[in-house]
């Protein structure tokens, strides 16, 4: 008698038990190769069959490498007190870099990561090949910046996806802001945009094989939550004169470094940055900015958010969208999604178990209670690709993916007997029939 196959629920329970008790295997299976070892469960490269057109991976093979860059003599915000000269230290940033790889590069690799509790380890699996030779060309640069707390792997799904489409993607571990190094919040407020700028400068200064593949004159910043906060400042949106005195700010008004109208902010803003994407940007909910500060942003901007964001506040995010009048900007909204809309990786199975280091399950840090994370990631990748292709690669035909009726469900799928769109067709470009739902996409031009 043939033995019955175990159900997916039973398999999932077994995998979770093995992963929590013994840690995940470092082995990986190539995408699409069928059942693999336990670690293949924590994949960051999943693309659903209903993903929009630009949500899938591109044609480039992917490499990945890890670099560290040290910024000397930086103010040590965490150890600065109310009085006395602020101490200084050498601030080292670890950066995960994805890039298009040379032809023939085998695909499939793993990432050993810490989860939200800063204690539990997991292994993620994806497509990139560790330390592979880069493809012989130059590619625009995208800087990824995680939230507070986070790490350089939180948006790794997007790192691999964009690398497969012809970008070098550098994802930063921000000191004082990672799962196992969560220091005073004031450090994140002060340092975040300057970390982003320092990584841009460091990568632009590389002269090795990887450096030759980076077109640092065509760069973008993609930030999530506090990474979005930093990206908006890096783009020119300085904080108010009151913000350095807030009780959650840095001592000795160190946040003045990021203040609107300051010489330091003027020196921060960089013409190499051609576009900014902010997922769930934090800050307007606490009046870190005002309308005048945000109006100073002139970089093309895309904001991605959930309509039920209760961390950065959806109304506050909409206020950012309204007040950034100095540029053309877009707002993609996932209806009924929370703060995690579109940015984090799917929750690793180890994150499903309770952690004694937290008063909540690590799962909550990655997942949304309504939306499937892979769906969120695929839709976000579609829009981020269109936006970056338009502004960094000057692909004018990507504009069609951004000229949309605001409410997805108002789009009309109208085709003739041959399946060709009729004059009444207004469905969201790149979305399959019946899949553009639960979404809004709004655009405002300069001065609007």
C-alpha positions in Angstrom: 0.0 0.0 0.0 1.4 3.4 -1.0 2.0 5.8 1.8 0.0 9.0 1.8 1.9 12.2 1.1 2.0 14.6 4.1 -0.1 17.7 3.8 1.5 21.2 3.4 0.4 22.1 6.9 2.2 19.1 8.4 5.3 19.8 6.3 5.3 23.4 7.4 5.0 22.3 11.1 7.9 19.9 10.6 10.1 22.5 8.9 9.3 25.0 11.6 10.2 22.5 14.3 13.5 21.6 12.7 14.3 25.3 12.0 13.6 26.5 15.5 15.3 23.6 17.3 18.4 23.1 15.1 18.8 26.1 12.9 18.4 26.1 9.1 20.7 24.2 6.8 23.2 26.3 4.8 22.5 24.3 1.7 20.4 25.9 -1.1 18.4 24.7 -4.1 18.3 26.6 -7.4 15.1 28.4 -8.0 12.6 26.2 -9.9 14.6 23.0 -9.2 11.8 21.4 -7.2 11.9 20.3 -3.6 15.1 21.1 -1.8 16.5 21.1 1.7 14.8 22.8 4.7 16.5 26.1 4.1 14.8 26.5 0.7 11.7 27.5 2.6 13.1 30.9 3.5 13.3 32.1 -0.1 13.6 35.8 -0.9 13.2 35.4 -4.7 9.6 34.2 -5.0 7.4 35.6 -7.8 3.8 34.8 -7.9 2.1 33.8 -11.1 -0.1 36.9 -10.8 2.8 39.3 -10.4 2.6 42.4 -12.5 4.9 42.6 -15.6 7.9 44.3 -13.9 7.6 42.3 -10.7 9.5 39.4 -12.1 13.2 39.1 -12.2 15.2 40.5 -15.1 17.6 38.9 -17.5 20.9 39.4 -15.6 22.5 36.7 -13.5 23.2 38.0 -10.0 26.3 38.2 -7.8 26.6 39.4 -4.2 29.4 40.5 -2.0 29.9 42.0 1.4 32.1 45.1 2.0 32.9 47.3 5.0 33.6 51.0 4.8 34.8 53.1 7.8 33.9 56.8 8.1 36.5 58.3 10.4 36.1 60.8 13.3 32.3 60.8 13.4 30.4 62.1 16.4 29.4 59.3 18.7 25.8 60.3 19.3 25.0 57.3 21.6 27.7 58.3 24.1 27.2 62.1 23.8 25.9 63.6 27.1 24.1 66.9 27.7 27.4 68.7 28.5 31.0 68.5 27.3 32.5 67.9 23.9 30.8 65.1 22.0 33.1 62.1 21.6 34.1 60.9 18.2 34.7 57.4 16.8 35.3 55.6 13.5 31.9 54.6 12.2 32.1 51.3 10.2 29.2 50.3 7.9 28.8 46.8 6.6 27.2 46.8 3.1 25.7 43.9 1.1 26.1 44.6 -2.6 24.1 42.8 -5.3 25.1 43.3 -9.0 24.7 41.8 -12.4 27.1 38.9 -12.7 29.1 37.6 -15.7 27.7 35.1 -18.1 27.9 31.5 -16.9 27.7 32.4 -13.2 25.9 29.6 -11.4 22.9 30.8 -9.5 21.7 30.0 -5.9 23.1 31.1 -2.6 22.3 31.7 1.1 22.4 34.5 3.7 23.0 33.9 7.4 20.9 36.5 9.2 19.7 37.5 12.6 16.0 38.1 13.1 14.1 40.9 14.8 14.9 39.8 18.3 18.7 40.1 17.7 19.2 36.6 18.9 17.6 34.1 16.6 19.5 33.1 13.5 18.1 32.0 10.1 19.2 31.2 6.6 17.7 33.0 3.7 18.0 31.5 0.2 18.0 33.4 -3.1 19.5 33.5 -6.5 22.8 35.5 -6.1 26.2 33.8 -6.3 28.7 34.9 -3.6 31.7 37.0 -4.9 30.9 36.2 -8.5 32.6 38.2 -11.2 30.6 41.3 -12.3 29.2 41.6 -15.8 31.4 43.7 -18.1 29.4 46.9 -18.1 28.5 49.9 -15.9 25.2 49.9 -14.0 23.2 52.5 -12.1 23.6 52.4 -8.3 20.7 51.9 -5.8 21.3 52.4 -2.1 19.0 50.4 0.3 18.4 51.7 3.8 16.5 49.7 6.4 14.3 50.8 9.3 14.9 51.1 13.0 15.7 48.4 13.8 16.5 46.4 10.8 19.5 45.1 8.9 21.0 44.9 5.4 18.9 41.8 4.5 15.5 43.3 5.3 15.0 44.4 1.7 17.2 41.7 0.2 14.4 40.5 -2.1 14.5 43.9 -3.8 18.2 43.9 -3.9 18.3 40.6 -5.9 15.4 41.7 -8.1 16.9 45.0 -9.1 20.4 43.5 -9.7 18.7 41.1 -12.1 17.5 44.1 -14.0 20.8 45.9 -14.4 21.5 47.7 -11.2 24.2 47.6 -8.5 22.4 47.6 -5.2 24.1 48.4 -1.9 22.2 47.6 1.3 23.6 49.2 4.5 23.8 47.9 8.1 23.3 51.1 10.0 25.2 51.1 13.3 23.1 51.8 16.4 20.0 50.7 14.3 20.3 47.0 13.7 18.7 44.1 15.6 21.7 43.3 17.7 23.0 46.9 17.9 19.9 49.0 18.7 21.3 52.2 20.2 19.8 55.5 21.1 17.2 56.6 18.6 18.9 60.0 18.2 21.8 58.3 16.5 19.5 57.1 13.7 18.0 60.6 13.4 21.4 62.2 13.0 23.3 59.6 11.0 20.9 58.0 8.6 21.2 60.4 5.6 24.9 60.8 6.2 25.4 57.0 6.1 23.6 56.9 2.8 25.9 59.7 1.4 29.0 58.0 2.8 28.2 54.7 1.1 27.6 56.5 -2.2 31.0 58.2 -1.9 32.7 55.0 -0.9 31.3 53.0 -3.8 32.1 55.8 -6.2 35.7 55.6 -5.0 36.2 51.9 -5.7 38.7 51.1 -8.5 38.5 47.3 -8.4 36.4 45.1 -10.7 33.2 45.9 -8.8 33.9 49.6 -8.8 34.3 49.5 -12.6 30.7 48.1 -12.8 29.2 51.0 -10.8 27.8 54.1 -12.5 27.7 56.3 -9.3 26.7 59.3 -11.3 23.3 57.7 -11.8 22.1 56.7 -8.3 19.0 56.4 -6.3 18.1 55.9 -2.6 15.4 53.4 -1.5 14.6 53.7 2.2 12.1 52.0 4.5 10.7 53.7 7.6 13.7 55.4 9.1 15.5 54.6 5.9 12.8 56.6 4.2 13.3 59.4 6.7 17.0 59.5 5.8 16.3 59.4 2.1 14.0 62.4 2.3 16.7 64.4 4.2 19.4 63.2 1.7 17.0 64.5 -1.0 16.9 68.0 0.5 14.1 67.8 3.0 15.6 69.4 6.1 14.1 69.0 9.6 12.6 72.0 11.4 14.4 74.3 13.8 12.4 72.7 16.6 13.2 69.1 15.8 16.7 69.1 17.4 15.1 70.0 20.7 12.5 67.2 20.8 12.8 64.8 23.7 13.5 61.8 21.4 16.2 63.7 19.4 20.0 63.7 19.9 21.7 65.6 22.7 23.2 69.0 22.3 21.0 69.7 19.3 23.2 67.5 17.1 20.2 67.1 14.7 20.9 70.6 13.5 23.2 68.9 11.1 20.1 67.9 9.1 18.1 71.2 9.6 16.5 73.0 6.7 18.5 76.0 5.6 21.8 74.8 7.1 25.1 74.7 5.3 25.5 71.1 6.3 22.2 70.1 4.6 23.3 72.0 1.5 26.5 70.0 1.4 24.7 66.7 1.9 22.3 67.0 -1.1 24.0 65.3 -4.0 23.4 65.7 -7.8 24.3 62.0 -8.3 21.0 61.1 -6.7 18.5 61.1 -9.5 15.5 59.5 -7.7 14.2 58.6 -4.3 11.8 55.8 -3.1 10.5 56.0 0.4 8.6 53.0 1.9 6.5 54.0 4.9 8.6 57.1 5.7 8.6 58.0 9.4 8.8 61.6 10.6 5.9 63.8 9.6 3.8 62.2 12.3 6.1 63.8 14.9 6.5 67.1 13.0 10.2 66.4 12.3 9.5 68.3 9.0 7.1 71.1 8.0 5.8 72.0 4.6 8.6 74.4 3.8 11.3 71.8 4.5 9.6 69.1 2.4 8.9 71.5 -0.4 12.7 71.9 -0.9 13.0 68.3 -2.2 13.5 68.4 -6.0 14.4 64.8 -6.7 11.7 62.6 -8.4 10.0 60.8 -5.5 7.9 57.6 -5.1 6.3 56.9 -1.8 4.9 53.4 -1.0 2.6 52.9 2.0 -0.2 51.0 3.7 -3.5 52.8 4.3 -3.5 51.5 7.9 0.1 52.4 8.8 0.0 53.0 12.5 3.8 53.5 13.0 4.6 56.4 10.6 0.9 57.2 10.3 -0.8 57.0 6.9 -2.3 60.5 7.2 1.2 61.8 7.9 2.6 60.0 4.9 -0.1 61.5 2.7 1.0 64.9 4.2 4.5 64.2 2.9 3.0 63.4 -0.5 1.1 66.7 -0.4 3.9 68.9 0.8 6.7 67.7 -1.5 5.6 70.3 -4.1 9.1 70.9 -5.5 9.0 67.7 -7.5 6.9 65.2 -9.4 6.0 62.5 -7.0 3.9 59.3 -6.8 2.1 57.6 -3.9 1.4 53.9 -4.1 -1.1 52.8 -1.4 -1.9 49.2 -0.4 -5.4 49.3 1.0 -5.7 47.9 4.5 -1.9 47.2 4.8 0.1 48.4 7.8 3.6 49.7 8.2 5.2 46.7 6.6 3.7 47.3 3.2 6.0 46.2 0.4 9.4 46.5 2.1 10.4 43.5 4.4 11.2 40.0 3.2 8.7 37.3 3.8 8.9 36.3 7.5 11.4 33.5 7.9 9.9 30.4 9.5 12.0 30.9 12.6 10.2 34.2 13.1 6.9 32.4 13.6 7.9 31.2 17.0 7.7 33.3 20.2 11.0 34.9 21.3 11.7 35.5 25.0 13.7 38.6 23.9 10.6 40.4 22.7 7.1 41.0 23.9 5.7 40.1 20.5 6.4 37.5 17.9 9.2 38.4 15.4 6.7 37.5 12.6 4.9 40.8 13.2 8.0 42.7 12.2 7.9 41.3 8.6 4.3 40.4 7.8 1.1 42.1 7.2 -2.2 40.8 8.7 -4.1 41.2 5.4 -1.6 41.1 2.4 0.6 38.2 1.4 4.2 39.5 1.7 5.2 38.0 -1.7 2.4 39.8 -3.3 3.4 43.1 -1.6 7.0 42.5 -2.7 6.1 41.7 -6.3 3.8 44.8 -6.7 6.4 47.0 -5.1 9.2 45.6 -7.4 7.0 46.4 -10.4 6.6 50.1 -9.5 10.1 50.6 -8.2 11.5 49.1 -11.4 9.4 51.4 -13.6 10.3 54.4 -11.6 14.1 53.7 -11.5 14.2 52.7 -15.1 12.6 56.0 -16.1 14.9 58.2 -14.0 18.2 56.3 -13.9 18.2 54.5 -17.3 16.1 57.0 -19.2 13.7 54.4 -20.5 10.8 56.6 -21.5 8.5 53.7 -22.3 8.3 52.9 -18.5 6.1 56.0 -18.1 3.1 53.9 -19.2 3.3 52.0 -15.9 2.9 55.2 -14.0 0.1 56.9 -16.0 -2.8 55.1 -14.2 -6.3 55.7 -13.1 -5.9 56.4 -9.3 -8.1 53.6 -8.0 -7.1 50.3 -9.4 -10.6 48.9 -9.3 -11.8 51.7 -11.5 -9.7 50.5 -14.4 -11.6 48.8 -17.2 -10.4 45.6 -18.8 -11.8 46.0 -22.3 -10.5 43.8 -25.1 -11.8 42.6 -28.5 -12.4 39.1 -29.6 -8.7 38.8 -30.5 -7.7 39.9 -26.9 -6.5 43.3 -28.0 -7.3 46.4 -25.9 -10.1 48.5 -27.2 -10.4 52.3 -26.9 -12.2 51.9 -23.5 -9.3 49.9 -22.0 -8.1 51.7 -18.8 -6.8 48.8 -16.7 -3.5 49.3 -14.9 -0.6 48.7 -17.4 1.3 45.5 -16.6 -1.4 43.9 -14.4 -3.3 40.8 -15.5 -7.0 40.9 -15.6 -8.6 40.7 -12.1 -5.3 41.4 -10.3 -5.3 45.2 -10.0 -7.3 45.4 -6.8 -6.8 46.9 -3.4 -4.4 49.5 -4.7 -4.2 53.2 -5.4 -1.6 55.1 -7.4 -1.6 58.9 -7.3 0.7 61.4 -9.1 1.2 65.1 -8.5 3.4 67.4 -10.5 5.7 70.3 -9.4 3.6 72.9 -7.6 0.5 70.7 -7.2 
